[in-house]
Amino acid sequence: TTPGTPTAPKITDWYNLSAHFIWIGDRTRQLDGAHIEYFRGVKNPVGIKVGPTMDADELVRVLDILDPLLEPGRVTLITRYGADKIDKFLPGHIRAVQATQHRPVWCCDPCHGNTTTAPSGHKTRSFDAIVGEITSNIAIHRDLGSRLSGIHLELTGEHVTECTGGSQELDAKDLPVNYQTFCDPRLNYEQSLDIAFLVAKYFEKERATSSSSGGSSH
């Protein structure tokens, strides 16, 4: 072209390089909100927190906006209900997605929905509730022919006393001993290992049951 002649703009893919994985929180996923609009414009794989306040049809609409090309793995659905709510909400969300052509990655966040306040005023989480949400999540996906592909935990390698339960049998009265977080309570080193071994044993038992019944494991 001659100098000064307008040229057609180039189509550019935009990526957010500020983090290894970006996601939208359960409180900021409004369909007409800034987070959805921003994520719609980037090519990164993205996550969406899915909680008990999200309707099944809303979940599908979010997927339609963020995954119009139906790319497997483009969206990770990070479910966070609470151990006492997962049975009520997760099956409907799975069925709603299965009725579409979207193929998101399903991930369980068993921490955020199980946050409580101890009598001492410390924000905490119950080890048993966290494990309960994980095992319910795995079972519900299995029963519906779906697959749980990941678990998101808030943990630290330090010996903090921020979550109750686990093999150390931490109680609410133990929380002030080494409570360090400035935000959310984290599983400590031993509690994290407890969960890893419990999940491994769960799948070991599943495989053994499947093998003895002549079925095949995933």
Phi, psi and chi 1 to 4 in degrees:
 res  aa     phi    psi   chi1   chi2   chi3   chi4
   1 THR       -  153.6   60.0      -      -      -
   2 THR   -78.1  152.4   58.2      -      -      -
   3 PRO   -54.5  136.7  -25.1   34.7      -      -
   4 GLY    89.1   -5.0      -      -      -      -
   5 THR   -83.3  125.4  -57.5      -      -      -
   6 PRO   -61.2  142.1  -19.6   32.1      -      -
   7 THR  -117.9  155.5   57.9      -      -      -
   8 ALA   -66.9  138.4      -      -      -      -
   9 PRO   -64.9  146.1   23.5  -32.6      -      -
  10 LYS   -81.0  142.5  -66.2 -178.1  179.3  179.9
  11 ILE   -81.2  124.3  -61.7  176.0      -      -
  12 THR  -120.7  136.6  -56.2      -      -      -
  13 ASP   -89.0  132.9  -70.3  -24.8      -      -
  14 TRP  -105.4  136.9  -63.4   94.2      -      -
  15 TYR  -127.7  144.2  -68.6   85.4      -      -
  16 ASN   -92.6  116.4 -178.4  -41.0      -      -
  17 LEU  -105.3   15.7  -57.0 -178.7      -      -
  18 SER   -85.5  -10.8   65.6      -      -      -
  19 ALA  -152.6  160.8      -      -      -      -
  20 HIS   -77.5  -22.3   70.0  -76.0      -      -
  21 PHE  -157.1  124.3 -175.7   64.3      -      -
  22 ILE  -107.2  144.4   56.9  176.8      -      -
  23 TRP  -147.3  159.1   48.6  -91.1      -      -
  24 ILE  -102.4  131.8  -58.5  172.8      -      -
  25 GLY   -74.1  161.4      -      -      -      -
  26 ASP   -64.9  -23.0 -172.0   49.5      -      -
  27 ARG   -96.6   -2.8  -68.8 -178.5  -70.6  -90.6
  28 THR  -127.7   29.9   58.4      -      -      -
  29 ARG  -106.2   30.9   49.5  168.1  168.9   72.1
  30 GLN   -61.2  135.9  -67.0   78.4   14.8      -
  31 LEU   -58.5  -32.5  -66.0  172.9      -      -
  32 ASP  -104.4   18.6   57.9   -8.4      -      -
  33 GLY   -91.9  171.6      -      -      -      -
  34 ALA   -67.8  -35.1      -      -      -      -
  35 HIS   -65.4  -47.4  -87.1 -171.9      -      -
  36 ILE   -60.8  -44.3  -66.3  -71.1      -      -
  37 GLU   -63.1  -42.5  178.7   61.5   20.4      -
  38 TYR   -64.6  -48.1  175.4   77.6      -      -
  39 PHE   -64.9  -29.2  -83.6   52.5      -      -
  40 ARG   -62.7  -25.2 -173.7  176.3   67.7   84.7
  41 GLY   -94.9   -1.0      -      -      -      -
  42 VAL  -113.7  156.1  -63.6      -      -      -
  43 LYS   -95.6   -2.4  -66.6  -71.9  -70.2 -177.7
  44 ASN   -56.9  149.8  -58.4   55.5      -      -
  45 PRO   -61.8  137.0  -20.6   32.6      -      -
  46 VAL  -128.9  156.1  -61.6      -      -      -
  47 GLY  -112.6  152.7      -      -      -      -
  48 ILE  -132.2  122.8  -55.3  168.2      -      -
  49 LYS   -75.7  131.8  -72.2  -69.6 -174.5   81.3
  50 VAL  -121.3  115.1  179.5      -      -      -
  51 GLY  -118.5 -174.2      -      -      -      -
  52 PRO   -68.2  -13.9   20.4  -30.7      -      -
  53 THR   -86.6   -4.1   60.6      -      -      -
  54 MET   -90.7  121.9  177.5  178.1  -90.1      -
  55 ASP   -73.1  154.0  -66.0  -29.8      -      -
  56 ALA   -61.6  -40.5      -      -      -      -
  57 ASP   -70.0  -30.2   59.3  -17.7      -      -
  58 GLU   -66.5  -39.4 -179.8 -173.0    1.8      -
  59 LEU   -60.0  -43.9  174.4   55.6      -      -
  60 VAL   -64.3  -39.5  171.6      -      -      -
  61 ARG   -65.9  -37.3  -70.1  173.4   67.1 -169.6
  62 VAL   -63.4  -43.5  169.5      -      -      -
  63 LEU   -63.6  -39.1  -71.9  172.5      -      -
  64 ASP   -61.4  -37.0  -72.3  -18.1      -      -
  65 ILE   -74.2  -45.9  -65.8  170.7      -      -
  66 LEU   -87.7  -16.4  -62.9 -178.2      -      -
  67 ASP  -133.9   57.2 -177.6   31.0      -      -
  68 PRO   -66.5  -22.6   27.3  -36.0      -      -
  69 LEU   -93.1    2.4  -59.0 -179.7      -      -
  70 LEU    55.9   49.9  -55.7  175.0      -      -
  71 GLU   -86.2  117.2  -58.5  174.3   78.1      -
  72 PRO   -58.1  129.3  -22.9   33.8      -      -
  73 GLY    87.7   -6.7      -      -      -      -
  74 ARG   -62.3  -40.3  153.1   71.0  173.8  167.2
  75 VAL  -118.5  133.8  174.8      -      -      -
  76 THR  -108.4  123.7  -63.8      -      -      -
  77 LEU   -92.8  115.4  -62.1  178.6      -      -
  78 ILE  -103.9   98.7  -50.0  166.8      -      -
  79 THR   -83.5  137.0   59.7      -      -      -
  80 ARG  -147.8   93.1   35.4   90.9   76.7 -132.0
  81 TYR  -105.4  -40.3  -54.8  102.8      -      -
  82 GLY   108.2  143.3      -      -      -      -
  83 ALA   -60.7  -27.3      -      -      -      -
  84 ASP   -89.1   -1.7   58.8  -20.0      -      -
  85 LYS  -121.1  -13.7  -64.9 -176.2  178.4   71.1
  86 ILE   -61.7  -39.4 -176.3  171.2      -      -
  87 ASP   -63.7  -28.0  -69.3  -17.8      -      -
  88 LYS   -79.4  -34.5  179.4  178.8  178.9 -179.2
  89 PHE  -109.7  -37.6  -67.3  100.9      -      -
  90 LEU   -61.6  -43.7  179.5   58.1      -      -
  91 PRO   -57.0  -42.1  -27.5   37.4      -      -
  92 GLY   -65.4  -36.8      -      -      -      -
  93 HIS   -68.3  -41.3  -74.2  153.7      -      -
  94 ILE   -63.1  -47.2  -67.2  175.3      -      -
  95 ARG   -62.0  -38.5  -67.2 -171.4 -176.5  100.7
  96 ALA   -62.5  -41.2      -      -      -      -
  97 VAL   -71.8  -38.6  173.6      -      -      -
  98 GLN   -63.0  -25.1  -71.7  176.4  -33.6      -
  99 ALA   -78.7   -3.8      -      -      -      -
 100 THR  -110.1 -176.5   72.3      -      -      -
 101 GLN   -97.1    3.4  -67.7 -178.2  -71.4      -
 102 HIS   -72.1  142.7  -65.3  -71.3      -      -
 103 ARG  -130.1   72.8  -67.0  -62.8  174.8  -97.7
 104 PRO   -75.8  165.8   31.8  -36.9      -      -
 105 VAL   -88.9  131.4  175.2      -      -      -
 106 TRP   -97.2  130.2  -70.3   92.5      -      -
 107 CYS  -132.5  143.0  178.6      -      -      -
 108 CYS  -103.2  125.5  170.7      -      -      -
 109 ASP  -108.9   96.0  169.2    3.8      -      -
 110 PRO   -88.8    5.2   35.8  -34.7      -      -
 111 CYS   -93.5  -50.6  -68.7      -      -      -
 112 HIS   -66.7  -30.8  -76.9   85.7      -      -
 113 GLY   -82.2   -2.5      -      -      -      -
 114 ASN  -119.8   32.1  -67.7  -59.4      -      -
 115 THR   -90.4  131.3  -55.4      -      -      -
 116 THR  -134.3  176.0   59.0      -      -      -
 117 THR  -116.4  124.7  -58.6      -      -      -
 118 ALA   -74.4  161.3      -      -      -      -
 119 PRO   -54.2  -27.7  -27.3   35.5      -      -
 120 SER   -76.1   -8.6   59.9      -      -      -
 121 GLY    95.1   -3.8      -      -      -      -
 122 HIS   -76.0  134.6  -70.1   84.9      -      -
 123 LYS   -72.8  129.0 -167.3  175.9  178.2 -178.6
 124 THR  -146.6  176.8 -171.0      -      -      -
 125 ARG  -142.4  147.0  -70.6  164.2  175.5  157.7
 126 SER   -92.5  127.3  161.8      -      -      -
 127 PHE   -56.1  -44.4  176.9   88.7      -      -
 128 ASP   -63.6  -38.6  -70.0  -18.0      -      -
 129 ALA   -67.2  -39.2      -      -      -      -
 130 ILE   -62.3  -47.6  -70.1  171.5      -      -
 131 VAL   -64.7  -38.5  171.3      -      -      -
 132 GLY   -61.0  -41.3      -      -      -      -
 133 GLU   -69.0  -36.3 -177.4  156.8   -4.7      -
 134 ILE   -63.1  -51.1  -67.1  171.7      -      -
 135 THR   -66.3  -36.8   54.1      -      -      -
 136 SER   -64.6  -40.4  -68.8      -      -      -
 137 ASN   -60.6  -48.6 -154.0  -56.3      -      -
 138 ILE   -59.3  -45.9  -65.0  170.4      -      -
 139 ALA   -65.8  -41.3      -      -      -      -
 140 ILE   -65.5  -44.5  -69.4  169.8      -      -
 141 HIS   -60.3  -44.2  -84.5  -75.5      -      -
 142 ARG   -60.5  -46.5  178.0 -159.5   62.7 -147.6
 143 ASP   -65.9  -27.0  -67.2  -15.6      -      -
 144 LEU   -98.4    8.2  -66.5  178.9      -      -
 145 GLY    72.1   23.9      -      -      -      -
 146 SER  -107.1 -174.5 -178.9      -      -      -
 147 ARG  -143.1  127.3 -179.7 -167.9  -64.9  -92.4
 148 LEU   -84.9  123.6  176.7   65.1      -      -
 149 SER  -107.8   -4.2  -62.8      -      -      -
 150 GLY  -168.8  162.3      -      -      -      -
 151 ILE  -131.7  128.9  -61.4  171.6      -      -
 152 HIS  -106.2  116.1  165.1   65.5      -      -
 153 LEU  -118.1  148.2  -62.2  171.0      -      -
 154 GLU   -99.9  113.2  -70.8 -160.6  -33.1      -
 155 LEU  -145.6  169.1   55.7   84.2      -      -
 156 THR  -144.6  153.2  175.4      -      -      -
 157 GLY   -81.0    0.9      -      -      -      -
 158 GLU   -90.4  160.8  -59.8  176.4    8.6      -
 159 HIS   -90.4   62.2  -67.4  -76.0      -      -
 160 VAL   -82.4  165.7  -62.3      -      -      -
 161 THR  -123.5   76.7   54.2      -      -      -
 162 GLU  -117.1  -25.5  -62.0  169.4    1.7      -
 163 CYS  -117.4  145.4  -65.4      -      -      -
 164 THR   -91.2  156.7   59.1      -      -      -
 165 GLY    91.7 -166.1      -      -      -      -
 166 GLY    87.6 -177.2      -      -      -      -
 167 SER   -65.9  -20.4   58.8      -      -      -
 168 GLN   -79.6  -11.3  -67.4  175.3  -61.1      -
 169 GLU    54.5   46.2  -61.1 -177.3   -9.8      -
 170 LEU   -66.9  137.2  -66.6  178.7      -      -
 171 ASP  -112.8  168.9 -159.7  -60.7      -      -
 172 ALA   -56.4  -33.8      -      -      -      -
 173 LYS   -70.0  -16.9   67.8  179.1 -174.0  -58.2
 174 ASP   -86.1  -12.6  -59.8  -46.3      -      -
 175 LEU   -55.9  -42.4  -65.3  176.8      -      -
 176 PRO   -68.4  -11.4  -19.0   32.3      -      -
 177 VAL   -58.8  -48.5  172.9      -      -      -
 178 ASN  -148.9   58.4 -166.8   24.4      -      -
 179 TYR   -90.9  111.2 -165.6   95.9      -      -
 180 GLN  -115.5  -20.1  -63.3 -175.1   13.1      -
 181 THR   -65.1  146.6 -176.6      -      -      -
 182 PHE  -100.9   -2.4  -69.9  101.6      -      -
 183 CYS  -134.9 -100.4 -173.7      -      -      -
 184 ASP   -96.7  147.8  -72.8  -20.4      -      -
 185 PRO   -69.9  138.5   23.5  -31.9      -      -
 186 ARG  -114.4  148.5  -58.7  158.3  -62.2  173.4
 187 LEU   -67.4  139.9  -63.5  161.4      -      -
 188 ASN   -87.1 -175.8   64.3   26.9      -      -
 189 TYR   -55.1  -50.2  172.3   80.6      -      -
 190 GLU   -71.7  -39.0  -69.7 -167.2   33.8      -
 191 GLN   -63.1  -37.3  -69.8  168.5  -32.7      -
 192 SER   -64.4  -43.4  -56.9      -      -      -
 193 LEU   -66.2  -38.1  -74.8  177.2      -      -
 194 ASP   -54.9  -47.0  -71.5  -18.3      -      -
 195 ILE   -66.6  -41.6  -72.3 -179.4      -      -
 196 ALA   -59.0  -44.4      -      -      -      -
 197 PHE   -70.1  -37.9  -76.4  123.1      -      -
 198 LEU   -64.2  -42.2  -75.0  171.0      -      -
 199 VAL   -65.0  -42.9  171.3      -      -      -
 200 ALA   -61.4  -42.3      -      -      -      -
 201 LYS   -67.1  -34.7  -73.7 -176.9  178.6  -63.7
 202 TYR   -60.3  -47.9 -176.6   96.4      -      -
 203 PHE   -71.6  -31.5  -77.9  112.2      -      -
 204 GLU   -62.8  -42.1 -177.5 -180.0   35.2      -
 205 LYS   -66.4  -39.1 -177.7  178.7  178.8 -179.7
 206 GLU   -61.7  -45.5  -73.7 -105.7  -54.6      -
 207 ARG   -63.5  -40.5  -74.0 -165.9  -62.5  -90.5
 208 ALA   -65.1  -41.6      -      -      -      -
 209 THR   -64.7  -42.8  -58.0      -      -      -
 210 SER   -64.5  -40.8  178.6      -      -      -
 211 SER   -66.9  -40.6  -61.5      -      -      -
 212 SER   -69.8  -24.4   62.9      -      -      -
 213 SER   -95.2    1.0   62.5      -      -      -
 214 GLY    85.3    6.6      -      -      -      -
 215 GLY   -86.8 -179.5      -      -      -      -
 216 SER  -118.6  143.1   60.0      -      -      -
 217 SER   -95.8  155.8   59.2      -      -      -
 218 HIS   -83.2      -  -64.9  -68.8      -      -
